[in-house]
Amino acid sequence: MSDNKFGTHTCPHCGSELKIWIAPPETWWGEILVCNNNDCPYYKGSNDTIANKRDDSRLGCRYAIDPGNEFKPFNLLSWCPTLD
Ligand SMILES: [Zn+2]
């Protein structure tokens, strides 16, 4: 059961189903698929790495794939609003 028009994709790090997220218009992503699990080890693990670079923020990276680019994975900075 999925209303995901891109088909069902799961996060390789936590197994959660990726959710469609419509990127802000100022980005060129369009619709992407994102792991929205706050307990995802990929997301959690990214905090330390980025904190070392930018101690003024707590940005992390979520696992995401881009359906418009052959479903290639990339890091989505978590400044993005959370999904429901
Ligand atoms: Zn995940």
PDB file of the backbone (N, CA, C, O) and the ligand in Angstrom, with CONECT records:
HET     ZN  A 101       1
ATOM      1  N   MET A   1       0.836  -1.193   0.000  1.00  0.00           N
ATOM      2  CA  MET A   1       0.000   0.000   0.000  1.00  0.00           C
ATOM      3  C   MET A   1       0.870   1.242   0.000  1.00  0.00           C
ATOM      4  O   MET A   1       1.556   1.541   0.977  1.00  0.00           O
ATOM      5  N   SER A   2       0.830   1.932  -1.074  1.00  0.00           N
ATOM      6  CA  SER A   2       1.603   3.159  -1.124  1.00  0.00           C
ATOM      7  C   SER A   2       1.002   4.089  -2.156  1.00  0.00           C
ATOM      8  O   SER A   2       0.697   3.680  -3.277  1.00  0.00           O
ATOM      9  N   ASP A   3       0.837   5.328  -1.775  1.00  0.00           N
ATOM     10  CA  ASP A   3       0.371   6.304  -2.746  1.00  0.00           C
ATOM     11  C   ASP A   3       1.560   7.050  -3.331  1.00  0.00           C
ATOM     12  O   ASP A   3       1.419   8.100  -3.958  1.00  0.00           O
ATOM     13  N   ASN A   4       2.722   6.481  -3.110  1.00  0.00           N
ATOM     14  CA  ASN A   4       3.932   7.094  -3.610  1.00  0.00           C
ATOM     15  C   ASN A   4       4.069   6.796  -5.099  1.00  0.00           C
ATOM     16  O   ASN A   4       4.259   5.649  -5.503  1.00  0.00           O
ATOM     17  N   LYS A   5       3.971   7.825  -5.888  1.00  0.00           N
ATOM     18  CA  LYS A   5       3.988   7.612  -7.334  1.00  0.00           C
ATOM     19  C   LYS A   5       5.351   7.161  -7.830  1.00  0.00           C
ATOM     20  O   LYS A   5       5.477   6.692  -8.961  1.00  0.00           O
ATOM     21  N   PHE A   6       6.349   7.296  -7.010  1.00  0.00           N
ATOM     22  CA  PHE A   6       7.682   6.864  -7.405  1.00  0.00           C
ATOM     23  C   PHE A   6       7.944   5.417  -7.010  1.00  0.00           C
ATOM     24  O   PHE A   6       9.023   4.878  -7.255  1.00  0.00           O
ATOM     25  N   GLY A   7       6.943   4.800  -6.395  1.00  0.00           N
ATOM     26  CA  GLY A   7       7.144   3.447  -5.907  1.00  0.00           C
ATOM     27  C   GLY A   7       7.683   3.490  -4.499  1.00  0.00           C
ATOM     28  O   GLY A   7       8.005   4.553  -3.969  1.00  0.00           O
ATOM     29  N   THR A   8       7.775   2.330  -3.909  1.00  0.00           N
ATOM     30  CA  THR A   8       8.224   2.272  -2.526  1.00  0.00           C
ATOM     31  C   THR A   8       9.739   2.149  -2.460  1.00  0.00           C
ATOM     32  O   THR A   8      10.340   1.249  -3.046  1.00  0.00           O
ATOM     33  N   HIS A   9      10.328   3.074  -1.735  1.00  0.00           N
ATOM     34  CA  HIS A   9      11.772   3.038  -1.520  1.00  0.00           C
ATOM     35  C   HIS A   9      12.010   3.124  -0.020  1.00  0.00           C
ATOM     36  O   HIS A   9      11.350   3.889   0.683  1.00  0.00           O
ATOM     37  N   THR A  10      12.935   2.351   0.448  1.00  0.00           N
ATOM     38  CA  THR A  10      13.223   2.382   1.873  1.00  0.00           C
ATOM     39  C   THR A  10      14.648   2.849   2.124  1.00  0.00           C
ATOM     40  O   THR A  10      15.540   2.672   1.294  1.00  0.00           O
ATOM     41  N   CYS A  11      14.831   3.439   3.274  1.00  0.00           N
ATOM     42  CA  CYS A  11      16.141   3.922   3.682  1.00  0.00           C
ATOM     43  C   CYS A  11      17.043   2.725   3.985  1.00  0.00           C
ATOM     44  O   CYS A  11      16.659   1.856   4.767  1.00  0.00           O
ATOM     45  N   PRO A  12      18.225   2.663   3.385  1.00  0.00           N
ATOM     46  CA  PRO A  12      19.135   1.540   3.637  1.00  0.00           C
ATOM     47  C   PRO A  12      19.732   1.579   5.044  1.00  0.00           C
ATOM     48  O   PRO A  12      20.340   0.605   5.490  1.00  0.00           O
ATOM     49  N   HIS A  13      19.561   2.685   5.730  1.00  0.00           N
ATOM     50  CA  HIS A  13      20.179   2.847   7.049  1.00  0.00           C
ATOM     51  C   HIS A  13      19.233   2.469   8.184  1.00  0.00           C
ATOM     52  O   HIS A  13      19.672   1.979   9.225  1.00  0.00           O
ATOM     53  N   CYS A  14      17.945   2.697   7.985  1.00  0.00           N
ATOM     54  CA  CYS A  14      17.012   2.419   9.076  1.00  0.00           C
ATOM     55  C   CYS A  14      15.800   1.608   8.617  1.00  0.00           C
ATOM     56  O   CYS A  14      15.029   1.121   9.444  1.00  0.00           O
ATOM     57  N   GLY A  15      15.634   1.465   7.325  1.00  0.00           N
ATOM     58  CA  GLY A  15      14.538   0.655   6.813  1.00  0.00           C
ATOM     59  C   GLY A  15      13.212   1.372   6.715  1.00  0.00           C
ATOM     60  O   GLY A  15      12.212   0.772   6.319  1.00  0.00           O
ATOM     61  N   SER A  16      13.183   2.651   7.071  1.00  0.00           N
ATOM     62  CA  SER A  16      11.943   3.407   6.968  1.00  0.00           C
ATOM     63  C   SER A  16      11.601   3.689   5.506  1.00  0.00           C
ATOM     64  O   SER A  16      12.479   3.814   4.652  1.00  0.00           O
ATOM     65  N   GLU A  17      10.323   3.784   5.255  1.00  0.00           N
ATOM     66  CA  GLU A  17       9.910   4.123   3.899  1.00  0.00           C
ATOM     67  C   GLU A  17      10.193   5.591   3.634  1.00  0.00           C
ATOM     68  O   GLU A  17       9.891   6.455   4.457  1.00  0.00           O
ATOM     69  N   LEU A  18      10.771   5.857   2.489  1.00  0.00           N
ATOM     70  CA  LEU A  18      11.060   7.241   2.139  1.00  0.00           C
ATOM     71  C   LEU A  18       9.772   7.946   1.743  1.00  0.00           C
ATOM     72  O   LEU A  18       8.902   7.365   1.094  1.00  0.00           O
ATOM     73  N   LYS A  19       9.666   9.194   2.138  1.00  0.00           N
ATOM     74  CA  LYS A  19       8.467   9.972   1.875  1.00  0.00           C
ATOM     75  C   LYS A  19       8.743  11.043   0.824  1.00  0.00           C
ATOM     76  O   LYS A  19       9.834  11.609   0.747  1.00  0.00           O
ATOM     77  N   ILE A  20       7.728  11.297   0.031  1.00  0.00           N
ATOM     78  CA  ILE A  20       7.869  12.372  -0.956  1.00  0.00           C
ATOM     79  C   ILE A  20       7.938  13.716  -0.243  1.00  0.00           C
ATOM     80  O   ILE A  20       7.146  14.007   0.653  1.00  0.00           O
ATOM     81  N   TRP A  21       8.866  14.495  -0.646  1.00  0.00           N
ATOM     82  CA  TRP A  21       8.980  15.845  -0.099  1.00  0.00           C
ATOM     83  C   TRP A  21       9.188  16.803  -1.265  1.00  0.00           C
ATOM     84  O   TRP A  21      10.038  16.585  -2.128  1.00  0.00           O
ATOM     85  N   ILE A  22       8.407  17.846  -1.269  1.00  0.00           N
ATOM     86  CA  ILE A  22       8.528  18.825  -2.347  1.00  0.00           C
ATOM     87  C   ILE A  22       9.483  19.917  -1.897  1.00  0.00           C
ATOM     88  O   ILE A  22       9.211  20.660  -0.954  1.00  0.00           O
ATOM     89  N   ALA A  23      10.578  19.990  -2.578  1.00  0.00           N
ATOM     90  CA  ALA A  23      11.625  20.929  -2.197  1.00  0.00           C
ATOM     91  C   ALA A  23      11.174  22.363  -2.419  1.00  0.00           C
ATOM     92  O   ALA A  23      10.317  22.630  -3.261  1.00  0.00           O
ATOM     93  N   PRO A  24      11.757  23.287  -1.655  1.00  0.00           N
ATOM     94  CA  PRO A  24      11.427  24.707  -1.853  1.00  0.00           C
ATOM     95  C   PRO A  24      11.740  25.128  -3.280  1.00  0.00           C
ATOM     96  O   PRO A  24      12.641  24.580  -3.915  1.00  0.00           O
ATOM     97  N   PRO A  25      10.996  26.097  -3.777  1.00  0.00           N
ATOM     98  CA  PRO A  25      11.175  26.518  -5.176  1.00  0.00           C
ATOM     99  C   PRO A  25      12.563  27.051  -5.469  1.00  0.00           C
ATOM    100  O   PRO A  25      12.994  27.047  -6.622  1.00  0.00           O
ATOM    101  N   GLU A  26      13.276  27.513  -4.438  1.00  0.00           N
ATOM    102  CA  GLU A  26      14.610  28.039  -4.711  1.00  0.00           C
ATOM    103  C   GLU A  26      15.648  26.946  -4.941  1.00  0.00           C
ATOM    104  O   GLU A  26      16.773  27.215  -5.363  1.00  0.00           O
ATOM    105  N   THR A  27      15.256  25.727  -4.659  1.00  0.00           N
ATOM    106  CA  THR A  27      16.137  24.627  -5.003  1.00  0.00           C
ATOM    107  C   THR A  27      15.720  24.097  -6.364  1.00  0.00           C
ATOM    108  O   THR A  27      14.676  24.478  -6.893  1.00  0.00           O
ATOM    109  N   TRP A  28      16.510  23.247  -6.910  1.00  0.00           N
ATOM    110  CA  TRP A  28      16.193  22.699  -8.227  1.00  0.00           C
ATOM    111  C   TRP A  28      15.816  21.233  -8.128  1.00  0.00           C
ATOM    112  O   TRP A  28      15.836  20.508  -9.123  1.00  0.00           O
ATOM    113  N   TRP A  29      15.471  20.799  -6.920  1.00  0.00           N
ATOM    114  CA  TRP A  29      15.231  19.377  -6.730  1.00  0.00           C
ATOM    115  C   TRP A  29      13.857  18.938  -7.217  1.00  0.00           C
ATOM    116  O   TRP A  29      13.697  17.847  -7.765  1.00  0.00           O
ATOM    117  N   GLY A  30      12.868  19.802  -7.008  1.00  0.00           N
ATOM    118  CA  GLY A  30      11.521  19.346  -7.282  1.00  0.00           C
ATOM    119  C   GLY A  30      11.086  18.371  -6.213  1.00  0.00           C
ATOM    120  O   GLY A  30      11.277  18.621  -5.023  1.00  0.00           O
ATOM    121  N   GLU A  31      10.508  17.276  -6.622  1.00  0.00           N
ATOM    122  CA  GLU A  31      10.064  16.281  -5.657  1.00  0.00           C
ATOM    123  C   GLU A  31      11.174  15.270  -5.402  1.00  0.00           C
ATOM    124  O   GLU A  31      11.767  14.718  -6.329  1.00  0.00           O
ATOM    125  N   ILE A  32      11.430  15.052  -4.146  1.00  0.00           N
ATOM    126  CA  ILE A  32      12.453  14.085  -3.769  1.00  0.00           C
ATOM    127  C   ILE A  32      11.879  13.137  -2.732  1.00  0.00           C
ATOM    128  O   ILE A  32      10.805  13.377  -2.179  1.00  0.00           O
ATOM    129  N   LEU A  33      12.596  12.070  -2.476  1.00  0.00           N
ATOM    130  CA  LEU A  33      12.170  11.094  -1.481  1.00  0.00           C
ATOM    131  C   LEU A  33      13.144  11.145  -0.320  1.00  0.00           C
ATOM    132  O   LEU A  33      14.359  11.074  -0.508  1.00  0.00           O
ATOM    133  N   VAL A  34      12.601  11.270   0.879  1.00  0.00           N
ATOM    134  CA  VAL A  34      13.420  11.551   2.049  1.00  0.00           C
ATOM    135  C   VAL A  34      13.118  10.567   3.171  1.00  0.00           C
ATOM    136  O   VAL A  34      11.968  10.181   3.380  1.00  0.00           O
ATOM    137  N   CYS A  35      14.161  10.166   3.889  1.00  0.00           N
ATOM    138  CA  CYS A  35      13.975   9.420   5.127  1.00  0.00           C
ATOM    139  C   CYS A  35      13.644  10.420   6.223  1.00  0.00           C
ATOM    140  O   CYS A  35      14.448  11.300   6.533  1.00  0.00           O
ATOM    141  N   ASN A  36      12.477  10.286   6.801  1.00  0.00           N
ATOM    142  CA  ASN A  36      12.031  11.250   7.792  1.00  0.00           C
ATOM    143  C   ASN A  36      12.116  10.698   9.210  1.00  0.00           C
ATOM    144  O   ASN A  36      11.491  11.223  10.131  1.00  0.00           O
ATOM    145  N   ASN A  37      12.887   9.645   9.370  1.00  0.00           N
ATOM    146  CA  ASN A  37      13.007   9.015  10.682  1.00  0.00           C
ATOM    147  C   ASN A  37      14.046   9.750  11.527  1.00  0.00           C
ATOM    148  O   ASN A  37      15.233   9.753  11.199  1.00  0.00           O
ATOM    149  N   ASN A  38      13.597  10.369  12.610  1.00  0.00           N
ATOM    150  CA  ASN A  38      14.528  11.110  13.469  1.00  0.00           C
ATOM    151  C   ASN A  38      15.496  10.200  14.207  1.00  0.00           C
ATOM    152  O   ASN A  38      16.495  10.661  14.760  1.00  0.00           O
ATOM    153  N   ASP A  39      15.201   8.915  14.213  1.00  0.00           N
ATOM    154  CA  ASP A  39      16.097   7.965  14.864  1.00  0.00           C
ATOM    155  C   ASP A  39      16.994   7.242  13.864  1.00  0.00           C
ATOM    156  O   ASP A  39      17.719   6.313  14.219  1.00  0.00           O
ATOM    157  N   CYS A  40      16.934   7.676  12.631  1.00  0.00           N
ATOM    158  CA  CYS A  40      17.759   7.042  11.601  1.00  0.00           C
ATOM    159  C   CYS A  40      19.239   7.199  11.957  1.00  0.00           C
ATOM    160  O   CYS A  40      19.687   8.309  12.246  1.00  0.00           O
ATOM    161  N   PRO A  41      19.991   6.121  11.941  1.00  0.00           N
ATOM    162  CA  PRO A  41      21.416   6.216  12.287  1.00  0.00           C
ATOM    163  C   PRO A  41      22.188   7.121  11.333  1.00  0.00           C
ATOM    164  O   PRO A  41      23.193   7.727  11.708  1.00  0.00           O
ATOM    165  N   TYR A  42      21.715   7.203  10.121  1.00  0.00           N
ATOM    166  CA  TYR A  42      22.375   8.095   9.155  1.00  0.00           C
ATOM    167  C   TYR A  42      22.190   9.546   9.583  1.00  0.00           C
ATOM    168  O   TYR A  42      23.127  10.344   9.561  1.00  0.00           O
ATOM    169  N   TYR A  43      20.966   9.862   9.969  1.00  0.00           N
ATOM    170  CA  TYR A  43      20.654  11.225  10.402  1.00  0.00           C
ATOM    171  C   TYR A  43      21.368  11.558  11.704  1.00  0.00           C
ATOM    172  O   TYR A  43      21.977  12.618  11.845  1.00  0.00           O
ATOM    173  N   LYS A  44      21.281  10.645  12.638  1.00  0.00           N
ATOM    174  CA  LYS A  44      21.936  10.878  13.932  1.00  0.00           C
ATOM    175  C   LYS A  44      23.447  10.970  13.780  1.00  0.00           C
ATOM    176  O   LYS A  44      24.100  11.820  14.385  1.00  0.00           O
ATOM    177  N   GLY A  45      23.980  10.083  12.964  1.00  0.00           N
ATOM    178  CA  GLY A  45      25.422  10.028  12.803  1.00  0.00           C
ATOM    179  C   GLY A  45      25.994  11.253  12.129  1.00  0.00           C
ATOM    180  O   GLY A  45      27.183  11.548  12.254  1.00  0.00           O
ATOM    181  N   SER A  46      25.137  11.969  11.409  1.00  0.00           N
ATOM    182  CA  SER A  46      25.643  13.120  10.672  1.00  0.00           C
ATOM    183  C   SER A  46      25.811  14.335  11.573  1.00  0.00           C
ATOM    184  O   SER A  46      26.518  15.280  11.223  1.00  0.00           O
ATOM    185  N   ASN A  47      25.171  14.312  12.719  1.00  0.00           N
ATOM    186  CA  ASN A  47      25.202  15.500  13.570  1.00  0.00           C
ATOM    187  C   ASN A  47      26.616  15.865  14.009  1.00  0.00           C
ATOM    188  O   ASN A  47      27.022  17.024  13.925  1.00  0.00           O
ATOM    189  N   ASP A  48      27.349  14.883  14.469  1.00  0.00           N
ATOM    190  CA  ASP A  48      28.692  15.168  14.964  1.00  0.00           C
ATOM    191  C   ASP A  48      29.587  15.722  13.860  1.00  0.00           C
ATOM    192  O   ASP A  48      30.340  16.676  14.054  1.00  0.00           O
ATOM    193  N   THR A  49      29.477  15.098  12.718  1.00  0.00           N
ATOM    194  CA  THR A  49      30.327  15.512  11.600  1.00  0.00           C
ATOM    195  C   THR A  49      30.111  16.978  11.268  1.00  0.00           C
ATOM    196  O   THR A  49      31.060  17.741  11.090  1.00  0.00           O
ATOM    197  N   ILE A  50      28.868  17.345  11.191  1.00  0.00           N
ATOM    198  CA  ILE A  50      28.581  18.712  10.789  1.00  0.00           C
ATOM    199  C   ILE A  50      28.845  19.682  11.937  1.00  0.00           C
ATOM    200  O   ILE A  50      29.261  20.819  11.714  1.00  0.00           O
ATOM    201  N   ALA A  51      28.605  19.235  13.146  1.00  0.00           N
ATOM    202  CA  ALA A  51      28.841  20.109  14.293  1.00  0.00           C
ATOM    203  C   ALA A  51      30.306  20.533  14.350  1.00  0.00           C
ATOM    204  O   ALA A  51      30.628  21.628  14.811  1.00  0.00           O
ATOM    205  N   ASN A  52      31.185  19.656  13.875  1.00  0.00           N
ATOM    206  CA  ASN A  52      32.597  20.002  13.873  1.00  0.00           C
ATOM    207  C   ASN A  52      32.902  21.131  12.898  1.00  0.00           C
ATOM    208  O   ASN A  52      33.848  21.900  13.074  1.00  0.00           O
ATOM    209  N   LYS A  53      32.093  21.201  11.893  1.00  0.00           N
ATOM    210  CA  LYS A  53      32.319  22.229  10.880  1.00  0.00           C
ATOM    211  C   LYS A  53      31.560  23.505  11.210  1.00  0.00           C
ATOM    212  O   LYS A  53      32.039  24.614  10.975  1.00  0.00           O
ATOM    213  N   ARG A  54      30.368  23.321  11.761  1.00  0.00           N
ATOM    214  CA  ARG A  54      29.523  24.480  12.009  1.00  0.00           C
ATOM    215  C   ARG A  54      28.955  24.370  13.417  1.00  0.00           C
ATOM    216  O   ARG A  54      27.860  23.844  13.616  1.00  0.00           O
ATOM    217  N   ASP A  55      29.690  24.858  14.368  1.00  0.00           N
ATOM    218  CA  ASP A  55      29.249  24.693  15.749  1.00  0.00           C
ATOM    219  C   ASP A  55      28.119  25.652  16.104  1.00  0.00           C
ATOM    220  O   ASP A  55      27.628  25.641  17.233  1.00  0.00           O
ATOM    221  N   ASP A  56      27.712  26.462  15.172  1.00  0.00           N
ATOM    222  CA  ASP A  56      26.610  27.370  15.448  1.00  0.00           C
ATOM    223  C   ASP A  56      25.272  26.768  15.042  1.00  0.00           C
ATOM    224  O   ASP A  56      24.238  27.434  15.086  1.00  0.00           O
ATOM    225  N   SER A  57      25.306  25.525  14.655  1.00  0.00           N
ATOM    226  CA  SER A  57      24.057  24.926  14.229  1.00  0.00           C
ATOM    227  C   SER A  57      24.046  23.453  14.600  1.00  0.00           C
ATOM    228  O   SER A  57      25.069  22.879  14.973  1.00  0.00           O
ATOM    229  N   ARG A  58      22.914  22.876  14.493  1.00  0.00           N
ATOM    230  CA  ARG A  58      22.794  21.451  14.760  1.00  0.00           C
ATOM    231  C   ARG A  58      22.271  20.740  13.519  1.00  0.00           C
ATOM    232  O   ARG A  58      21.507  19.777  13.596  1.00  0.00           O
ATOM    233  N   LEU A  59      22.691  21.228  12.422  1.00  0.00           N
ATOM    234  CA  LEU A  59      22.226  20.640  11.182  1.00  0.00           C
ATOM    235  C   LEU A  59      22.700  19.202  11.046  1.00  0.00           C
ATOM    236  O   LEU A  59      23.839  18.864  11.368  1.00  0.00           O
ATOM    237  N   GLY A  60      21.818  18.395  10.574  1.00  0.00           N
ATOM    238  CA  GLY A  60      22.179  17.039  10.251  1.00  0.00           C
ATOM    239  C   GLY A  60      21.787  16.770   8.814  1.00  0.00           C
ATOM    240  O   GLY A  60      21.221  17.623   8.130  1.00  0.00           O
ATOM    241  N   CYS A  61      22.095  15.591   8.384  1.00  0.00           N
ATOM    242  CA  CYS A  61      21.724  15.233   7.032  1.00  0.00           C
ATOM    243  C   CYS A  61      20.763  14.052   7.065  1.00  0.00           C
ATOM    244  O   CYS A  61      20.948  13.092   7.813  1.00  0.00           O
ATOM    245  N   ARG A  62      19.761  14.151   6.257  1.00  0.00           N
ATOM    246  CA  ARG A  62      18.860  13.027   6.082  1.00  0.00           C
ATOM    247  C   ARG A  62      19.196  12.316   4.788  1.00  0.00           C
ATOM    248  O   ARG A  62      19.700  12.912   3.836  1.00  0.00           O
ATOM    249  N   TYR A  63      18.905  11.032   4.779  1.00  0.00           N
ATOM    250  CA  TYR A  63      19.093  10.276   3.560  1.00  0.00           C
ATOM    251  C   TYR A  63      17.969  10.637   2.595  1.00  0.00           C
ATOM    252  O   TYR A  63      16.799  10.650   2.976  1.00  0.00           O
ATOM    253  N   ALA A  64      18.316  10.920   1.381  1.00  0.00           N
ATOM    254  CA  ALA A  64      17.311  11.264   0.387  1.00  0.00           C
ATOM    255  C   ALA A  64      17.756  10.760  -0.973  1.00  0.00           C
ATOM    256  O   ALA A  64      18.948  10.592  -1.232  1.00  0.00           O
ATOM    257  N   ILE A  65      16.797  10.525  -1.823  1.00  0.00           N
ATOM    258  CA  ILE A  65      17.110  10.164  -3.194  1.00  0.00           C
ATOM    259  C   ILE A  65      16.334  11.076  -4.128  1.00  0.00           C
ATOM    260  O   ILE A  65      15.272  11.595  -3.784  1.00  0.00           O
ATOM    261  N   ASP A  66      16.887  11.255  -5.306  1.00  0.00           N
ATOM    262  CA  ASP A  66      16.303  12.177  -6.267  1.00  0.00           C
ATOM    263  C   ASP A  66      15.718  11.406  -7.445  1.00  0.00           C
ATOM    264  O   ASP A  66      16.457  10.905  -8.293  1.00  0.00           O
ATOM    265  N   PRO A  67      14.383  11.312  -7.496  1.00  0.00           N
ATOM    266  CA  PRO A  67      13.741  10.578  -8.596  1.00  0.00           C
ATOM    267  C   PRO A  67      14.064  11.191  -9.951  1.00  0.00           C
ATOM    268  O   PRO A  67      14.019  10.508 -10.975  1.00  0.00           O
ATOM    269  N   GLY A  68      14.386  12.468  -9.954  1.00  0.00           N
ATOM    270  CA  GLY A  68      14.700  13.134 -11.208  1.00  0.00           C
ATOM    271  C   GLY A  68      16.122  12.890 -11.675  1.00  0.00           C
ATOM    272  O   GLY A  68      16.521  13.317 -12.758  1.00  0.00           O
ATOM    273  N   ASN A  69      16.883  12.189 -10.830  1.00  0.00           N
ATOM    274  CA  ASN A  69      18.280  11.920 -11.182  1.00  0.00           C
ATOM    275  C   ASN A  69      18.596  10.451 -10.948  1.00  0.00           C
ATOM    276  O   ASN A  69      19.547  10.096 -10.251  1.00  0.00           O
ATOM    277  N   GLU A  70      17.766   9.610 -11.554  1.00  0.00           N
ATOM    278  CA  GLU A  70      17.978   8.157 -11.498  1.00  0.00           C
ATOM    279  C   GLU A  70      17.979   7.624 -10.069  1.00  0.00           C
ATOM    280  O   GLU A  70      18.642   6.630  -9.773  1.00  0.00           O
ATOM    281  N   PHE A  71      17.241   8.280  -9.194  1.00  0.00           N
ATOM    282  CA  PHE A  71      17.100   7.858  -7.792  1.00  0.00           C
ATOM    283  C   PHE A  71      18.447   7.790  -7.074  1.00  0.00           C
ATOM    284  O   PHE A  71      18.662   6.957  -6.194  1.00  0.00           O
ATOM    285  N   LYS A  72      19.320   8.666  -7.465  1.00  0.00           N
ATOM    286  CA  LYS A  72      20.622   8.688  -6.797  1.00  0.00           C
ATOM    287  C   LYS A  72      20.492   9.296  -5.402  1.00  0.00           C
ATOM    288  O   LYS A  72      19.788  10.289  -5.216  1.00  0.00           O
ATOM    289  N   PRO A  73      21.166   8.704  -4.435  1.00  0.00           N
ATOM    290  CA  PRO A  73      21.091   9.229  -3.064  1.00  0.00           C
ATOM    291  C   PRO A  73      21.927  10.484  -2.890  1.00  0.00           C
ATOM    292  O   PRO A  73      22.942  10.670  -3.561  1.00  0.00           O
ATOM    293  N   PHE A  74      21.497  11.321  -2.001  1.00  0.00           N
ATOM    294  CA  PHE A  74      22.276  12.502  -1.643  1.00  0.00           C
ATOM    295  C   PHE A  74      21.921  12.909  -0.227  1.00  0.00           C
ATOM    296  O   PHE A  74      20.965  12.395   0.353  1.00  0.00           O
ATOM    297  N   ASN A  75      22.683  13.822   0.323  1.00  0.00           N
ATOM    298  CA  ASN A  75      22.430  14.301   1.673  1.00  0.00           C
ATOM    299  C   ASN A  75      21.479  15.481   1.639  1.00  0.00           C
ATOM    300  O   ASN A  75      21.701  16.467   0.935  1.00  0.00           O
ATOM    301  N   LEU A  76      20.426  15.357   2.408  1.00  0.00           N
ATOM    302  CA  LEU A  76      19.504  16.477   2.523  1.00  0.00           C
ATOM    303  C   LEU A  76      19.699  17.109   3.893  1.00  0.00           C
ATOM    304  O   LEU A  76      19.424  16.491   4.922  1.00  0.00           O
ATOM    305  N   LEU A  77      20.167  18.322   3.892  1.00  0.00           N
ATOM    306  CA  LEU A  77      20.350  19.006   5.168  1.00  0.00           C
ATOM    307  C   LEU A  77      19.000  19.189   5.848  1.00  0.00           C
ATOM    308  O   LEU A  77      17.995  19.496   5.207  1.00  0.00           O
ATOM    309  N   SER A  78      19.003  18.996   7.144  1.00  0.00           N
ATOM    310  CA  SER A  78      17.732  18.956   7.856  1.00  0.00           C
ATOM    311  C   SER A  78      17.199  20.332   8.206  1.00  0.00           C
ATOM    312  O   SER A  78      16.392  20.469   9.125  1.00  0.00           O
ATOM    313  N   TRP A  79      17.636  21.343   7.492  1.00  0.00           N
ATOM    314  CA  TRP A  79      16.965  22.623   7.663  1.00  0.00           C
ATOM    315  C   TRP A  79      15.565  22.536   7.093  1.00  0.00           C
ATOM    316  O   TRP A  79      14.708  23.382   7.348  1.00  0.00           O
ATOM    317  N   CYS A  80      15.365  21.512   6.331  1.00  0.00           N
ATOM    318  CA  CYS A  80      14.069  21.349   5.714  1.00  0.00           C
ATOM    319  C   CYS A  80      13.019  21.036   6.777  1.00  0.00           C
ATOM    320  O   CYS A  80      13.322  20.390   7.780  1.00  0.00           O
ATOM    321  N   PRO A  81      11.807  21.486   6.562  1.00  0.00           N
ATOM    322  CA  PRO A  81      10.740  21.193   7.526  1.00  0.00           C
ATOM    323  C   PRO A  81      10.491  19.697   7.615  1.00  0.00           C
ATOM    324  O   PRO A  81      10.659  18.961   6.642  1.00  0.00           O
ATOM    325  N   THR A  82      10.096  19.273   8.777  1.00  0.00           N
ATOM    326  CA  THR A  82       9.824  17.855   8.947  1.00  0.00           C
ATOM    327  C   THR A  82       8.530  17.479   8.255  1.00  0.00           C
ATOM    328  O   THR A  82       7.635  18.299   8.050  1.00  0.00           O
ATOM    329  N   LEU A  83       8.471  16.237   7.913  1.00  0.00           N
ATOM    330  CA  LEU A  83       7.295  15.725   7.236  1.00  0.00           C
ATOM    331  C   LEU A  83       6.363  15.094   8.254  1.00  0.00           C
ATOM    332  O   LEU A  83       6.771  14.714   9.352  1.00  0.00           O
ATOM    333  N   ASP A  84       5.142  14.997   7.874  1.00  0.00           N
ATOM    334  CA  ASP A  84       4.183  14.330   8.754  1.00  0.00           C
ATOM    335  C   ASP A  84       3.871  12.943   8.235  1.00  0.00           C
ATOM    336  O   ASP A  84       3.081  12.220   8.842  1.00  0.00           O
TER     337      ASP A  84
HETATM  338 ZN    ZN A 101      16.816   6.348   7.486  1.00  0.00          ZN2+
END
